[in-house]
């Protein structure tokens, strides 16, 4: 089509050249009468050639304008166009059709990529390295960090300075574990970085993977193995001591009449043996208690209303709550909220947390415990037990789920460890939010 257009130009130029050559010949010969007759034809051809070029220029301007604004839907009317312009318009239409197909293909690929990135649980963030402007962040990251919007990566420093520093310092091709702190809560994330360049600009792409649950599961299994070995070794070592102490005490009682007890040495010996026996039995009981951490392996799952869980818990603990004058508030926006759980095990977790809350508020003038449940931003069902006690310092919060650790003088350190294992068996987790002087809240996420 463009070749046809070119041939038309060549024909116009050839005719004009021929007319000018004839005019030159007539001028040399002095045949001015014939020259005057030929002059209107030459003028007509010049005007026609100019009009032809002008039309082509206007058509080209319109095509360039549509290309500039990416208006590839524009159609150039071929049928009603002048004959000399028809091939040009047809060519423009073909180019527009090609561009439209390419644009549609790119848009489809972009939509596919965007949908895939929205479906994955991994958070994705891309930003311009020079000025930190956010190019794109998926919904998974917004839910993970509880951020509706970020204009630049530097604005993250006001919300979570520690995480911001980790993101800025992580190098392309590197992976590292960092801690995110959305709304006083915290969890571990694996940061993976890469970089790419386009239009002379360098962009950094960061992937965020929540590894808190994976780390908790690994840590829990490690503690279970350690406890299994410890309890086995303790019981094997202490059981003979307890048995031997009992035998020695019995033999001593049989021989007391033959011994001189004027100085009280026999009584001291009997007391020492009794102490050894009592402490060894206490150590055996302690080890036996920790073996319960490894006994729970399967769940009897049923769907149950959260309101029924709260009601059963309050009926069970009502006498203690009334005796200690503790006010309990229940907040449940959706009365039909349900979870799938092992009710007996969950009840054990709830009782343990409520007992801890009761102990935490015992010195408060207006002791209050709040039971609530809701659907979180990450679509998980959350049961929350909060109190207005004295709270805990950060160094204690980091240790409360570790077996053997307890802040109570008479505590065994088994309760919260067992709660954590039960929640992990439910494919959920337990988290704690605490602020000194304000109170503590435990969140069970299903």
Secondary structure, 3 states (H helix, E strand, C coil): CHHHHHHHHHHHHHHHHHHHHHHHHHHHHCCHHHHHHHHHHHHHHHHHHHHHHHHHHHHHHHHHHHHHCCCCCCCCCCCCCCHHHHHHHHHHHHHHHHHHHHHHHHHHHHHHHHHHHHHCCCEEEEEECCCCEEEEECHHHHHHHCCCCCCEHHHHHHCCHHHHHHHHHCCCCCEEEEEECHHHCCEEEEEEEEEEEECCEEEEEEEEEECHHHHHHHHHHHHHHHHHHHHHHHHHHHHHHHHHHHHHHHHHHHHHHHCCCCCCHHHHHHHHHHHHHHHHHHHHHHHHHHHHHHCCCCCCCEEEEHHHHHHHHHHHHHHHHHHCCCEEEEEECCCCCEEEECHHHHHHHHHHHHHHHHHHCCCCCCCEEEEEEEECCCCCEEEEEEECCCCCCHHHHCCCCCCCCCCCCCCCCCHHHHHHHHHHHCCCEEEEEEECCCEEEEEEEC
